[in-house]
Amino acid sequence: MRIALFTPFSPELGGGSAQLRSHLRHLPELDVQWYYLANQPAANSQNKYQWLGPRLTTTELLSDLSARTGFLPGSKSRVRNLVDQMEADLYWVVGHYEGISVASELIAQGKKVHLTIHDDPFGTWIRSQRYTMFRPLLRDTFPRLLRAAQSIDVISWGMRNLYRQKYGVKCFAVYLHVSALPRLTAFPEPGHLRVGHIGTLYHPQPFRRFVSACKKLAEQEKRSLRIVRIGSSPQIDAIAAEGREIFESQGDLGEENAIPLLATCDLLYAMYPAGKKYELFRRTSLPMKVSTYVPAQRPIFAHTPRDSTLACVVAKYKIGGICESEFEDDIVSYIRMLLEQPVPRENFEQARNELMGPAQVQQLAAALRGEDWQGFPESDCGDFSNAAGRRGMLG
């Protein structure tokens, strides 16, 4: 069976690509051709990667969605041209931006489509200055697309549960695959406070207050403070410029280099913002950085409301602490708790096995082959919301 995988991003960049690559490495029996949009072809292009050209402009994307909804006049020609360049028995589409239009066109042409949803489009577009006014275009298109797909995988248990309840569709959660926890040889050094962070920030202010709290604790305990950055983020760039002496920028690193570096840290920072604007996003998405933090086997400082998927995972597996507060003294207390209570390796192993283990890849393979995928066991969070009140919880 020939499978055409379509993504509106390069196979070599970003967390979404990393997740897909981690699955394809363990699905060698599937004949998958990866088609993608990007400003230019991937640097290390392979026979299995097929560049379709640049991404749609904002006008082109909104014109396509308008034509599909009748909301405004528009044109489907650019997306139809993309679809004409792919030929397969099954079309595997990441339903993000252009992916929504491509999948809609494929279904309109009677093609079989498997959807992968990494970010809920309503949660993404409400945070976008460019697209937020055009969310009405999704109200018919996206639910109709979900209901027409042959099968659907989503990024988190929260998104799975929401889509089942809200749209009445069958779907399952798939996260990045991690085969095994490494045996670490690098560890934090006494007398230091090292904090690791990968990728972007969704809002700079909570992190800014976290940095202030780290400075305060380091001064109180006579520790030298270093914040290790992997990847880039305009928001962190601005904060780092205010305190260059404590930031250590490593640039983009592969897993094999990032994990040993993070293993030297005392804790690892992850956040989802509070507020109504971010509610759907934090309740359905799951930071891809968690898939690197778990193998690094260092406590995760989850700076997030307790209704988030991030808090759910950290609480369920007891792999760090959850801090809802943005008050400096509260943050200092949570950091100190994490430093005083190491997380056992078996907690990280349980998280790896249940969240990132082989069963999800086998379930994905069954869905892509059109087989029964619903008999696989499922994990969930349960209700951790009242486990430790408003002051947060370690583990």
Contacts in CASP RR format, 6 or more apart in sequence:
PFRMAT RR
TARGET T0000
AUTHOR 0000-0000-0000
METHOD contacts of the structure
MODEL  1
MRIALFTPFSPELGGGSAQLRSHLRHLPELDVQWYYLANQPAANSQNKYQ
WLGPRLTTTELLSDLSARTGFLPGSKSRVRNLVDQMEADLYWVVGHYEGI
SVASELIAQGKKVHLTIHDDPFGTWIRSQRYTMFRPLLRDTFPRLLRAAQ
SIDVISWGMRNLYRQKYGVKCFAVYLHVSALPRLTAFPEPGHLRVGHIGT
LYHPQPFRRFVSACKKLAEQEKRSLRIVRIGSSPQIDAIAAEGREIFESQ
GDLGEENAIPLLATCDLLYAMYPAGKKYELFRRTSLPMKVSTYVPAQRPI
FAHTPRDSTLACVVAKYKIGGICESEFEDDIVSYIRMLLEQPVPRENFEQ
ARNELMGPAQVQQLAAALRGEDWQGFPESDCGDFSNAAGRRGMLG
1 30 0 8 1.000
1 31 0 8 1.000
1 89 0 8 1.000
1 90 0 8 1.000
1 369 0 8 1.000
2 31 0 8 1.000
2 33 0 8 1.000
2 87 0 8 1.000
2 88 0 8 1.000
2 89 0 8 1.000
2 90 0 8 1.000
3 30 0 8 1.000
3 31 0 8 1.000
3 32 0 8 1.000
3 33 0 8 1.000
3 88 0 8 1.000
3 89 0 8 1.000
3 90 0 8 1.000
3 91 0 8 1.000
3 92 0 8 1.000
3 368 0 8 1.000
4 32 0 8 1.000
4 33 0 8 1.000
4 35 0 8 1.000
4 86 0 8 1.000
4 87 0 8 1.000
4 88 0 8 1.000
4 90 0 8 1.000
4 91 0 8 1.000
4 92 0 8 1.000
5 20 0 8 1.000
5 32 0 8 1.000
5 33 0 8 1.000
5 34 0 8 1.000
5 35 0 8 1.000
5 92 0 8 1.000
5 93 0 8 1.000
5 94 0 8 1.000
6 35 0 8 1.000
6 36 0 8 1.000
6 82 0 8 1.000
6 86 0 8 1.000
6 91 0 8 1.000
6 92 0 8 1.000
6 93 0 8 1.000
6 94 0 8 1.000
6 99 0 8 1.000
6 102 0 8 1.000
6 103 0 8 1.000
7 16 0 8 1.000
7 17 0 8 1.000
7 20 0 8 1.000
7 34 0 8 1.000
7 35 0 8 1.000
7 36 0 8 1.000
7 37 0 8 1.000
7 94 0 8 1.000
7 96 0 8 1.000
7 99 0 8 1.000
8 36 0 8 1.000
8 37 0 8 1.000
8 55 0 8 1.000
8 94 0 8 1.000
8 96 0 8 1.000
8 97 0 8 1.000
8 98 0 8 1.000
8 99 0 8 1.000
9 16 0 8 1.000
9 17 0 8 1.000
9 36 0 8 1.000
9 37 0 8 1.000
9 38 0 8 1.000
9 94 0 8 1.000
9 96 0 8 1.000
10 17 0 8 1.000
10 36 0 8 1.000
10 38 0 8 1.000
10 42 0 8 1.000
11 17 0 8 1.000
11 20 0 8 1.000
11 21 0 8 1.000
11 34 0 8 1.000
11 36 0 8 1.000
11 42 0 8 1.000
11 49 0 8 1.000
12 42 0 8 1.000
12 43 0 8 1.000
12 44 0 8 1.000
13 38 0 8 1.000
14 288 0 8 1.000
15 176 0 8 1.000
15 288 0 8 1.000
16 94 0 8 1.000
16 118 0 8 1.000
16 288 0 8 1.000
18 176 0 8 1.000
18 288 0 8 1.000
18 291 0 8 1.000
19 118 0 8 1.000
19 174 0 8 1.000
19 175 0 8 1.000
19 176 0 8 1.000
19 177 0 8 1.000
19 288 0 8 1.000
19 291 0 8 1.000
20 34 0 8 1.000
20 94 0 8 1.000
20 116 0 8 1.000
22 176 0 8 1.000
22 177 0 8 1.000
22 178 0 8 1.000
23 174 0 8 1.000
23 177 0 8 1.000
23 361 0 8 1.000
23 364 0 8 1.000
24 30 0 8 1.000
24 32 0 8 1.000
25 177 0 8 1.000
26 177 0 8 1.000
26 179 0 8 1.000
26 358 0 8 1.000
26 361 0 8 1.000
27 361 0 8 1.000
27 364 0 8 1.000
27 365 0 8 1.000
27 368 0 8 1.000
29 365 0 8 1.000
30 365 0 8 1.000
30 368 0 8 1.000
30 369 0 8 1.000
32 48 0 8 1.000
32 92 0 8 1.000
33 48 0 8 1.000
33 50 0 8 1.000
33 86 0 8 1.000
33 88 0 8 1.000
34 48 0 8 1.000
34 49 0 8 1.000
34 50 0 8 1.000
35 50 0 8 1.000
35 52 0 8 1.000
35 82 0 8 1.000
35 85 0 8 1.000
35 86 0 8 1.000
36 42 0 8 1.000
36 49 0 8 1.000
36 50 0 8 1.000
36 51 0 8 1.000
36 52 0 8 1.000
37 51 0 8 1.000
37 52 0 8 1.000
37 53 0 8 1.000
37 54 0 8 1.000
37 55 0 8 1.000
37 56 0 8 1.000
37 82 0 8 1.000
37 98 0 8 1.000
38 51 0 8 1.000
38 53 0 8 1.000
38 54 0 8 1.000
38 55 0 8 1.000
39 54 0 8 1.000
39 55 0 8 1.000
40 51 0 8 1.000
41 49 0 8 1.000
41 51 0 8 1.000
42 49 0 8 1.000
42 51 0 8 1.000
45 51 0 8 1.000
50 85 0 8 1.000
52 82 0 8 1.000
52 85 0 8 1.000
55 97 0 8 1.000
55 98 0 8 1.000
56 64 0 8 1.000
56 78 0 8 1.000
56 79 0 8 1.000
56 97 0 8 1.000
56 98 0 8 1.000
56 101 0 8 1.000
58 130 0 8 1.000
58 131 0 8 1.000
60 78 0 8 1.000
61 97 0 8 1.000
61 98 0 8 1.000
61 101 0 8 1.000
62 131 0 8 1.000
62 134 0 8 1.000
62 137 0 8 1.000
63 74 0 8 1.000
63 75 0 8 1.000
64 74 0 8 1.000
64 75 0 8 1.000
64 76 0 8 1.000
64 78 0 8 1.000
64 79 0 8 1.000
64 101 0 8 1.000
65 71 0 8 1.000
65 100 0 8 1.000
65 101 0 8 1.000
65 134 0 8 1.000
65 137 0 8 1.000
65 138 0 8 1.000
65 141 0 8 1.000
66 72 0 8 1.000
66 73 0 8 1.000
66 74 0 8 1.000
66 137 0 8 1.000
67 73 0 8 1.000
67 74 0 8 1.000
67 75 0 8 1.000
67 76 0 8 1.000
68 76 0 8 1.000
68 101 0 8 1.000
68 104 0 8 1.000
68 141 0 8 1.000
69 136 0 8 1.000
69 137 0 8 1.000
69 140 0 8 1.000
69 141 0 8 1.000
71 136 0 8 1.000
71 137 0 8 1.000
76 101 0 8 1.000
76 105 0 8 1.000
79 98 0 8 1.000
79 101 0 8 1.000
79 102 0 8 1.000
79 105 0 8 1.000
80 105 0 8 1.000
82 98 0 8 1.000
82 102 0 8 1.000
83 102 0 8 1.000
83 105 0 8 1.000
83 106 0 8 1.000
83 109 0 8 1.000
89 112 0 8 1.000
90 112 0 8 1.000
90 113 0 8 1.000
90 114 0 8 1.000
90 150 0 8 1.000
90 368 0 8 1.000
91 103 0 8 1.000
91 106 0 8 1.000
91 111 0 8 1.000
91 112 0 8 1.000
91 113 0 8 1.000
91 114 0 8 1.000
92 113 0 8 1.000
92 114 0 8 1.000
92 116 0 8 1.000
92 368 0 8 1.000
93 99 0 8 1.000
93 102 0 8 1.000
93 103 0 8 1.000
93 106 0 8 1.000
93 113 0 8 1.000
93 114 0 8 1.000
93 115 0 8 1.000
93 116 0 8 1.000
94 115 0 8 1.000
94 116 0 8 1.000
94 117 0 8 1.000
94 118 0 8 1.000
95 103 0 8 1.000
95 115 0 8 1.000
95 116 0 8 1.000
95 117 0 8 1.000
95 118 0 8 1.000
95 121 0 8 1.000
95 145 0 8 1.000
96 117 0 8 1.000
96 118 0 8 1.000
96 119 0 8 1.000
96 121 0 8 1.000
96 124 0 8 1.000
97 121 0 8 1.000
100 121 0 8 1.000
100 138 0 8 1.000
100 141 0 8 1.000
100 142 0 8 1.000
100 145 0 8 1.000
103 113 0 8 1.000
103 115 0 8 1.000
103 145 0 8 1.000
103 149 0 8 1.000
104 141 0 8 1.000
104 144 0 8 1.000
104 145 0 8 1.000
106 113 0 8 1.000
107 113 0 8 1.000
107 145 0 8 1.000
107 148 0 8 1.000
107 149 0 8 1.000
112 150 0 8 1.000
113 148 0 8 1.000
113 149 0 8 1.000
113 150 0 8 1.000
114 149 0 8 1.000
114 150 0 8 1.000
114 151 0 8 1.000
114 152 0 8 1.000
114 153 0 8 1.000
114 367 0 8 1.000
114 368 0 8 1.000
115 145 0 8 1.000
115 146 0 8 1.000
115 149 0 8 1.000
115 151 0 8 1.000
115 152 0 8 1.000
115 153 0 8 1.000
116 152 0 8 1.000
116 153 0 8 1.000
116 154 0 8 1.000
116 174 0 8 1.000
117 152 0 8 1.000
117 153 0 8 1.000
117 154 0 8 1.000
117 155 0 8 1.000
117 159 0 8 1.000
117 163 0 8 1.000
117 171 0 8 1.000
118 155 0 8 1.000
118 285 0 8 1.000
119 155 0 8 1.000
119 281 0 8 1.000
119 284 0 8 1.000
119 285 0 8 1.000
120 159 0 8 1.000
120 162 0 8 1.000
120 280 0 8 1.000
120 281 0 8 1.000
120 284 0 8 1.000
120 285 0 8 1.000
121 138 0 8 1.000
121 142 0 8 1.000
122 135 0 8 1.000
122 138 0 8 1.000
122 142 0 8 1.000
122 280 0 8 1.000
123 280 0 8 1.000
123 281 0 8 1.000
123 284 0 8 1.000
124 131 0 8 1.000
124 281 0 8 1.000
125 131 0 8 1.000
125 132 0 8 1.000
125 134 0 8 1.000
125 135 0 8 1.000
125 138 0 8 1.000
126 132 0 8 1.000
126 135 0 8 1.000
126 277 0 8 1.000
126 280 0 8 1.000
126 281 0 8 1.000
127 277 0 8 1.000
127 278 0 8 1.000
127 281 0 8 1.000
143 167 0 8 1.000
146 152 0 8 1.000
146 163 0 8 1.000
146 167 0 8 1.000
146 169 0 8 1.000
146 171 0 8 1.000
147 167 0 8 1.000
147 168 0 8 1.000
147 169 0 8 1.000
149 169 0 8 1.000
150 367 0 8 1.000
150 370 0 8 1.000
151 170 0 8 1.000
151 171 0 8 1.000
151 367 0 8 1.000
151 368 0 8 1.000
151 370 0 8 1.000
151 373 0 8 1.000
152 163 0 8 1.000
152 169 0 8 1.000
152 170 0 8 1.000
152 171 0 8 1.000
152 172 0 8 1.000
153 171 0 8 1.000
153 172 0 8 1.000
153 173 0 8 1.000
153 174 0 8 1.000
153 363 0 8 1.000
153 364 0 8 1.000
153 367 0 8 1.000
154 160 0 8 1.000
154 163 0 8 1.000
154 171 0 8 1.000
154 172 0 8 1.000
154 173 0 8 1.000
154 174 0 8 1.000
154 284 0 8 1.000
155 173 0 8 1.000
155 174 0 8 1.000
155 175 0 8 1.000
155 284 0 8 1.000
155 285 0 8 1.000
155 286 0 8 1.000
156 173 0 8 1.000
156 175 0 8 1.000
156 284 0 8 1.000
156 285 0 8 1.000
156 286 0 8 1.000
156 309 0 8 1.000
157 173 0 8 1.000
157 309 0 8 1.000
157 312 0 8 1.000
157 378 0 8 1.000
157 379 0 8 1.000
157 380 0 8 1.000
157 381 0 8 1.000
158 173 0 8 1.000
158 283 0 8 1.000
158 284 0 8 1.000
158 309 0 8 1.000
158 312 0 8 1.000
158 381 0 8 1.000
159 171 0 8 1.000
159 173 0 8 1.000
159 284 0 8 1.000
159 285 0 8 1.000
159 309 0 8 1.000
160 171 0 8 1.000
160 172 0 8 1.000
160 173 0 8 1.000
161 380 0 8 1.000
162 283 0 8 1.000
162 284 0 8 1.000
163 169 0 8 1.000
163 171 0 8 1.000
164 170 0 8 1.000
164 171 0 8 1.000
170 374 0 8 1.000
172 360 0 8 1.000
172 363 0 8 1.000
172 367 0 8 1.000
172 373 0 8 1.000
172 374 0 8 1.000
172 376 0 8 1.000
172 378 0 8 1.000
173 360 0 8 1.000
173 378 0 8 1.000
173 379 0 8 1.000
174 360 0 8 1.000
174 361 0 8 1.000
174 363 0 8 1.000
174 364 0 8 1.000
175 286 0 8 1.000
175 291 0 8 1.000
175 355 0 8 1.000
175 356 0 8 1.000
175 360 0 8 1.000
176 288 0 8 1.000
176 291 0 8 1.000
176 356 0 8 1.000
177 356 0 8 1.000
177 357 0 8 1.000
177 358 0 8 1.000
177 360 0 8 1.000
177 361 0 8 1.000
178 291 0 8 1.000
178 294 0 8 1.000
178 295 0 8 1.000
178 352 0 8 1.000
178 356 0 8 1.000
178 357 0 8 1.000
179 357 0 8 1.000
179 358 0 8 1.000
180 352 0 8 1.000
181 294 0 8 1.000
181 295 0 8 1.000
181 297 0 8 1.000
181 345 0 8 1.000
181 348 0 8 1.000
181 349 0 8 1.000
181 352 0 8 1.000
182 259 0 8 1.000
182 295 0 8 1.000
184 260 0 8 1.000
184 263 0 8 1.000
184 296 0 8 1.000
184 297 0 8 1.000
185 260 0 8 1.000
186 260 0 8 1.000
186 261 0 8 1.000
186 263 0 8 1.000
186 264 0 8 1.000
187 263 0 8 1.000
187 264 0 8 1.000
188 194 0 8 1.000
188 264 0 8 1.000
188 265 0 8 1.000
188 266 0 8 1.000
188 298 0 8 1.000
189 264 0 8 1.000
191 221 0 8 1.000
191 222 0 8 1.000
191 223 0 8 1.000
191 224 0 8 1.000
192 223 0 8 1.000
192 224 0 8 1.000
192 225 0 8 1.000
192 226 0 8 1.000
192 266 0 8 1.000
193 214 0 8 1.000
193 217 0 8 1.000
193 218 0 8 1.000
193 221 0 8 1.000
193 223 0 8 1.000
193 224 0 8 1.000
193 225 0 8 1.000
193 226 0 8 1.000
193 266 0 8 1.000
193 339 0 8 1.000
194 225 0 8 1.000
194 226 0 8 1.000
194 227 0 8 1.000
194 228 0 8 1.000
194 264 0 8 1.000
194 265 0 8 1.000
194 266 0 8 1.000
195 214 0 8 1.000
195 225 0 8 1.000
195 226 0 8 1.000
195 227 0 8 1.000
195 228 0 8 1.000
195 265 0 8 1.000
195 266 0 8 1.000
195 267 0 8 1.000
195 268 0 8 1.000
195 269 0 8 1.000
195 301 0 8 1.000
196 227 0 8 1.000
196 228 0 8 1.000
196 229 0 8 1.000
196 230 0 8 1.000
196 262 0 8 1.000
196 265 0 8 1.000
196 267 0 8 1.000
196 268 0 8 1.000
196 269 0 8 1.000
197 227 0 8 1.000
197 228 0 8 1.000
197 229 0 8 1.000
197 230 0 8 1.000
197 236 0 8 1.000
197 268 0 8 1.000
197 269 0 8 1.000
197 270 0 8 1.000
197 289 0 8 1.000
198 230 0 8 1.000
198 231 0 8 1.000
198 258 0 8 1.000
198 262 0 8 1.000
198 289 0 8 1.000
198 292 0 8 1.000
198 293 0 8 1.000
199 229 0 8 1.000
199 230 0 8 1.000
199 231 0 8 1.000
199 232 0 8 1.000
199 233 0 8 1.000
199 236 0 8 1.000
199 289 0 8 1.000
200 232 0 8 1.000
200 233 0 8 1.000
200 235 0 8 1.000
200 236 0 8 1.000
201 207 0 8 1.000
201 233 0 8 1.000
201 235 0 8 1.000
201 236 0 8 1.000
201 271 0 8 1.000
202 271 0 8 1.000
202 272 0 8 1.000
202 273 0 8 1.000
202 278 0 8 1.000
202 281 0 8 1.000
203 235 0 8 1.000
203 271 0 8 1.000
203 273 0 8 1.000
203 278 0 8 1.000
204 235 0 8 1.000
204 236 0 8 1.000
204 238 0 8 1.000
204 239 0 8 1.000
205 326 0 8 1.000
206 271 0 8 1.000
206 273 0 8 1.000
206 303 0 8 1.000
206 326 0 8 1.000
207 235 0 8 1.000
207 236 0 8 1.000
207 239 0 8 1.000
207 269 0 8 1.000
207 271 0 8 1.000
207 303 0 8 1.000
208 239 0 8 1.000
209 326 0 8 1.000
209 327 0 8 1.000
209 328 0 8 1.000
209 331 0 8 1.000
210 269 0 8 1.000
210 271 0 8 1.000
210 301 0 8 1.000
210 303 0 8 1.000
210 331 0 8 1.000
211 227 0 8 1.000
211 239 0 8 1.000
211 246 0 8 1.000
212 328 0 8 1.000
213 328 0 8 1.000
213 329 0 8 1.000
213 331 0 8 1.000
213 332 0 8 1.000
213 335 0 8 1.000
214 225 0 8 1.000
214 227 0 8 1.000
214 335 0 8 1.000
215 225 0 8 1.000
215 246 0 8 1.000
216 328 0 8 1.000
216 332 0 8 1.000
217 223 0 8 1.000
217 332 0 8 1.000
217 335 0 8 1.000
217 336 0 8 1.000
218 224 0 8 1.000
218 225 0 8 1.000
220 332 0 8 1.000
225 246 0 8 1.000
226 246 0 8 1.000
226 247 0 8 1.000
226 248 0 8 1.000
227 240 0 8 1.000
227 246 0 8 1.000
227 247 0 8 1.000
227 248 0 8 1.000
228 248 0 8 1.000
228 250 0 8 1.000
228 261 0 8 1.000
228 262 0 8 1.000
228 264 0 8 1.000
228 265 0 8 1.000
229 236 0 8 1.000
229 240 0 8 1.000
229 247 0 8 1.000
229 248 0 8 1.000
229 249 0 8 1.000
229 250 0 8 1.000
229 251 0 8 1.000
230 250 0 8 1.000
230 251 0 8 1.000
230 252 0 8 1.000
230 253 0 8 1.000
230 258 0 8 1.000
230 261 0 8 1.000
230 262 0 8 1.000
231 250 0 8 1.000
231 251 0 8 1.000
231 252 0 8 1.000
231 253 0 8 1.000
232 251 0 8 1.000
232 252 0 8 1.000
240 247 0 8 1.000
240 249 0 8 1.000
250 258 0 8 1.000
250 261 0 8 1.000
253 261 0 8 1.000
255 292 0 8 1.000
255 295 0 8 1.000
258 292 0 8 1.000
258 296 0 8 1.000
259 292 0 8 1.000
259 295 0 8 1.000
259 296 0 8 1.000
262 268 0 8 1.000
262 292 0 8 1.000
262 293 0 8 1.000
262 296 0 8 1.000
262 298 0 8 1.000
263 296 0 8 1.000
263 297 0 8 1.000
263 298 0 8 1.000
265 296 0 8 1.000
265 298 0 8 1.000
266 298 0 8 1.000
266 299 0 8 1.000
266 338 0 8 1.000
266 339 0 8 1.000
267 298 0 8 1.000
267 299 0 8 1.000
267 300 0 8 1.000
267 301 0 8 1.000
267 320 0 8 1.000
267 335 0 8 1.000
267 338 0 8 1.000
267 339 0 8 1.000
268 289 0 8 1.000
268 293 0 8 1.000
268 296 0 8 1.000
268 298 0 8 1.000
268 299 0 8 1.000
268 300 0 8 1.000
268 301 0 8 1.000
269 300 0 8 1.000
269 301 0 8 1.000
269 303 0 8 1.000
270 287 0 8 1.000
270 289 0 8 1.000
270 290 0 8 1.000
270 293 0 8 1.000
270 300 0 8 1.000
270 301 0 8 1.000
270 302 0 8 1.000
270 303 0 8 1.000
270 304 0 8 1.000
270 310 0 8 1.000
271 302 0 8 1.000
271 303 0 8 1.000
271 304 0 8 1.000
271 310 0 8 1.000
272 278 0 8 1.000
272 281 0 8 1.000
272 282 0 8 1.000
272 285 0 8 1.000
272 287 0 8 1.000
272 303 0 8 1.000
272 304 0 8 1.000
272 305 0 8 1.000
272 308 0 8 1.000
272 309 0 8 1.000
272 310 0 8 1.000
273 282 0 8 1.000
273 304 0 8 1.000
274 304 0 8 1.000
274 305 0 8 1.000
274 324 0 8 1.000
274 326 0 8 1.000
275 305 0 8 1.000
279 307 0 8 1.000
282 304 0 8 1.000
282 305 0 8 1.000
282 307 0 8 1.000
282 308 0 8 1.000
282 309 0 8 1.000
282 310 0 8 1.000
283 307 0 8 1.000
283 308 0 8 1.000
283 309 0 8 1.000
284 309 0 8 1.000
285 309 0 8 1.000
286 309 0 8 1.000
286 310 0 8 1.000
286 313 0 8 1.000
287 310 0 8 1.000
290 300 0 8 1.000
290 310 0 8 1.000
290 313 0 8 1.000
291 356 0 8 1.000
293 300 0 8 1.000
294 319 0 8 1.000
294 348 0 8 1.000
294 351 0 8 1.000
294 352 0 8 1.000
294 355 0 8 1.000
294 356 0 8 1.000
295 348 0 8 1.000
295 352 0 8 1.000
297 343 0 8 1.000
297 345 0 8 1.000
297 348 0 8 1.000
298 343 0 8 1.000
299 319 0 8 1.000
299 320 0 8 1.000
299 321 0 8 1.000
299 338 0 8 1.000
299 341 0 8 1.000
299 342 0 8 1.000
299 343 0 8 1.000
300 314 0 8 1.000
300 319 0 8 1.000
300 320 0 8 1.000
300 321 0 8 1.000
301 320 0 8 1.000
301 321 0 8 1.000
301 323 0 8 1.000
301 334 0 8 1.000
301 335 0 8 1.000
301 338 0 8 1.000
302 308 0 8 1.000
302 310 0 8 1.000
302 311 0 8 1.000
302 314 0 8 1.000
302 320 0 8 1.000
302 321 0 8 1.000
302 322 0 8 1.000
302 323 0 8 1.000
303 323 0 8 1.000
303 331 0 8 1.000
304 310 0 8 1.000
304 311 0 8 1.000
304 322 0 8 1.000
304 323 0 8 1.000
304 324 0 8 1.000
305 311 0 8 1.000
305 324 0 8 1.000
306 315 0 8 1.000
306 322 0 8 1.000
306 324 0 8 1.000
306 384 0 8 1.000
306 385 0 8 1.000
306 392 0 8 1.000
307 385 0 8 1.000
311 322 0 8 1.000
311 384 0 8 1.000
312 381 0 8 1.000
312 382 0 8 1.000
312 384 0 8 1.000
313 319 0 8 1.000
313 351 0 8 1.000
313 355 0 8 1.000
313 381 0 8 1.000
314 320 0 8 1.000
314 321 0 8 1.000
314 322 0 8 1.000
314 395 0 8 1.000
315 321 0 8 1.000
315 322 0 8 1.000
315 381 0 8 1.000
315 384 0 8 1.000
315 387 0 8 1.000
315 393 0 8 1.000
315 395 0 8 1.000
316 351 0 8 1.000
316 381 0 8 1.000
316 382 0 8 1.000
316 384 0 8 1.000
317 347 0 8 1.000
317 348 0 8 1.000
317 350 0 8 1.000
317 351 0 8 1.000
317 354 0 8 1.000
317 355 0 8 1.000
317 395 0 8 1.000
318 343 0 8 1.000
318 347 0 8 1.000
318 395 0 8 1.000
319 343 0 8 1.000
319 347 0 8 1.000
319 348 0 8 1.000
319 351 0 8 1.000
319 395 0 8 1.000
320 338 0 8 1.000
320 343 0 8 1.000
320 394 0 8 1.000
320 395 0 8 1.000
321 334 0 8 1.000
321 337 0 8 1.000
321 338 0 8 1.000
321 392 0 8 1.000
321 393 0 8 1.000
321 394 0 8 1.000
321 395 0 8 1.000
322 392 0 8 1.000
322 393 0 8 1.000
322 395 0 8 1.000
323 330 0 8 1.000
323 331 0 8 1.000
323 334 0 8 1.000
323 392 0 8 1.000
324 390 0 8 1.000
324 392 0 8 1.000
325 331 0 8 1.000
325 334 0 8 1.000
325 391 0 8 1.000
325 392 0 8 1.000
330 391 0 8 1.000
334 392 0 8 1.000
334 394 0 8 1.000
337 394 0 8 1.000
338 394 0 8 1.000
341 394 0 8 1.000
343 395 0 8 1.000
354 379 0 8 1.000
355 379 0 8 1.000
359 376 0 8 1.000
359 377 0 8 1.000
360 376 0 8 1.000
362 376 0 8 1.000
363 373 0 8 1.000
363 376 0 8 1.000
364 373 0 8 1.000
366 372 0 8 1.000
366 373 0 8 1.000
366 376 0 8 1.000
367 373 0 8 1.000
384 393 0 8 1.000
387 393 0 8 1.000
END
